[in-house]
Amino acid sequence: MGYILLGMLFFASLIGLAELLRFWEERWITRGTDTSEICILPLKGHMEQAEGIVRSARRGLYGKHPRFILCDCGIDEETREICYLLCKEYPGTIFCTKEELPDRIFPL
């Protein structure tokens, strides 16, 4: 019985140590560096599910200030309006055409 409790304590200590190291790395080592993620979603044609795709993709981003780029590769007007509304709702979300994409990824 004692060995089981000792094993559980050891396992919990390892998890705590890993979390402490992760916190320390986030807080002190990467301070001042841009660790944000960039997600580019190319959109084409009429997309009924555009809003759902964007919302579920944003949930998957774990950066502190994720940049989310919606790239217009020939979408219809209704989907474009949805994209504009999503850009207003979510800070860090950008809507651009495929010609503007390189300038949006690497701004001068």
Secondary structure as a PSIPRED ss2 file (coil, helix, strand):
# PSIPRED VFORMAT (PSIPRED V4.0)

   1 M C   1.000  0.000  0.000
   2 G H   0.000  1.000  0.000
   3 Y H   0.000  1.000  0.000
   4 I H   0.000  1.000  0.000
   5 L H   0.000  1.000  0.000
   6 L H   0.000  1.000  0.000
   7 G H   0.000  1.000  0.000
   8 M H   0.000  1.000  0.000
   9 L H   0.000  1.000  0.000
  10 F H   0.000  1.000  0.000
  11 F H   0.000  1.000  0.000
  12 A H   0.000  1.000  0.000
  13 S H   0.000  1.000  0.000
  14 L H   0.000  1.000  0.000
  15 I H   0.000  1.000  0.000
  16 G H   0.000  1.000  0.000
  17 L H   0.000  1.000  0.000
  18 A H   0.000  1.000  0.000
  19 E H   0.000  1.000  0.000
  20 L H   0.000  1.000  0.000
  21 L H   0.000  1.000  0.000
  22 R H   0.000  1.000  0.000
  23 F H   0.000  1.000  0.000
  24 W H   0.000  1.000  0.000
  25 E H   0.000  1.000  0.000
  26 E H   0.000  1.000  0.000
  27 R H   0.000  1.000  0.000
  28 W H   0.000  1.000  0.000
  29 I H   0.000  1.000  0.000
  30 T C   1.000  0.000  0.000
  31 R C   1.000  0.000  0.000
  32 G C   1.000  0.000  0.000
  33 T C   1.000  0.000  0.000
  34 D C   1.000  0.000  0.000
  35 T C   1.000  0.000  0.000
  36 S C   1.000  0.000  0.000
  37 E C   1.000  0.000  0.000
  38 I E   0.000  0.000  1.000
  39 C E   0.000  0.000  1.000
  40 I E   0.000  0.000  1.000
  41 L E   0.000  0.000  1.000
  42 P E   0.000  0.000  1.000
  43 L E   0.000  0.000  1.000
  44 K E   0.000  0.000  1.000
  45 G E   0.000  0.000  1.000
  46 H C   1.000  0.000  0.000
  47 M C   1.000  0.000  0.000
  48 E C   1.000  0.000  0.000
  49 Q C   1.000  0.000  0.000
  50 A H   0.000  1.000  0.000
  51 E H   0.000  1.000  0.000
  52 G H   0.000  1.000  0.000
  53 I H   0.000  1.000  0.000
  54 V H   0.000  1.000  0.000
  55 R H   0.000  1.000  0.000
  56 S H   0.000  1.000  0.000
  57 A H   0.000  1.000  0.000
  58 R H   0.000  1.000  0.000
  59 R H   0.000  1.000  0.000
  60 G C   1.000  0.000  0.000
  61 L C   1.000  0.000  0.000
  62 Y C   1.000  0.000  0.000
  63 G C   1.000  0.000  0.000
  64 K C   1.000  0.000  0.000
  65 H C   1.000  0.000  0.000
  66 P C   1.000  0.000  0.000
  67 R E   0.000  0.000  1.000
  68 F E   0.000  0.000  1.000
  69 I E   0.000  0.000  1.000
  70 L E   0.000  0.000  1.000
  71 C E   0.000  0.000  1.000
  72 D E   0.000  0.000  1.000
  73 C E   0.000  0.000  1.000
  74 G E   0.000  0.000  1.000
  75 I E   0.000  0.000  1.000
  76 D C   1.000  0.000  0.000
  77 E H   0.000  1.000  0.000
  78 E H   0.000  1.000  0.000
  79 T H   0.000  1.000  0.000
  80 R H   0.000  1.000  0.000
  81 E H   0.000  1.000  0.000
  82 I H   0.000  1.000  0.000
  83 C H   0.000  1.000  0.000
  84 Y H   0.000  1.000  0.000
  85 L H   0.000  1.000  0.000
  86 L H   0.000  1.000  0.000
  87 C H   0.000  1.000  0.000
  88 K H   0.000  1.000  0.000
  89 E H   0.000  1.000  0.000
  90 Y C   1.000  0.000  0.000
  91 P C   1.000  0.000  0.000
  92 G C   1.000  0.000  0.000
  93 T E   0.000  0.000  1.000
  94 I E   0.000  0.000  1.000
  95 F E   0.000  0.000  1.000
  96 C E   0.000  0.000  1.000
  97 T E   0.000  0.000  1.000
  98 K C   1.000  0.000  0.000
  99 E C   1.000  0.000  0.000
 100 E C   1.000  0.000  0.000
 101 L H   0.000  1.000  0.000
 102 P H   0.000  1.000  0.000
 103 D H   0.000  1.000  0.000
 104 R H   0.000  1.000  0.000
 105 I H   0.000  1.000  0.000
 106 F C   1.000  0.000  0.000
 107 P C   1.000  0.000  0.000
 108 L C   1.000  0.000  0.000
